[in-house]
Amino acid sequence: MRKSASIPLCLVGAAMGAWLLSSPALGLTGDLTNDPAGVIDKYLSLDQRGARLTAHTYEAVAPYVAWGDEPVWDHVVVIRDYALAGDVTQWDIVSGTEARIPVTFQVLGAMRWESATFVPAVREDVMFIRIRAVDNAWKMVGPPFPPHVGRQRVLDFVKDAIVREDREDRLAALRRLRDDLAGAGR
């Protein structure tokens, strides 16, 4: 009796295995050790905490991208949060080694470096991040995008700049920026 009961379970297991092998996500996770969405999530988490605000801290995110040197951005996108589409059915699978994964950002606005100003623009932005197997690891290959940093981290960065600033005109601009950021999204 036990033997005959285990046969249907074996058939169910074989059917499930065949279904999993035919899944489009398998090509994306079968040969490499990391989940491609997890690689993007790690990058975005570091970015949200300000890892791309200085050249020194950029090294923390460098292993996750294949586009080489970071472009010089004239602004930082200030965000409340982001959400990564973890459901593979929402991904655009290009091939077994490449996909476009959507990310939704809850944007509060943009901070401009040169003028030390905050331009509020509350909205949701959806971006498709392209990830590909490069040298046996998942790497983001595009598009390069400006830093997307959490409001509190940008505010802390500006407060630190205020402490270090000697020029009175620049100090006044940084204080205005601090006040604008403190009220953003509230």
Secondary structure, DSSP 8 states (H G I E B T S, - for coil): -HHHHHHHHHHHHHHHHHHHHH-TTHHHHSSSSS-HHHHHHHHHHHHHTTTTSSHHHHTTTGGGBSS-S----SEEEEEEEEEE---GGGSEEEETTEEEEEEEEEEEEEEETTTTEEEEEEEEEEEEEEEEEETTEEEEEE-----EEEHHHHHHHHHHHHHH---HHHHHHHHHHHHHHHHTT-
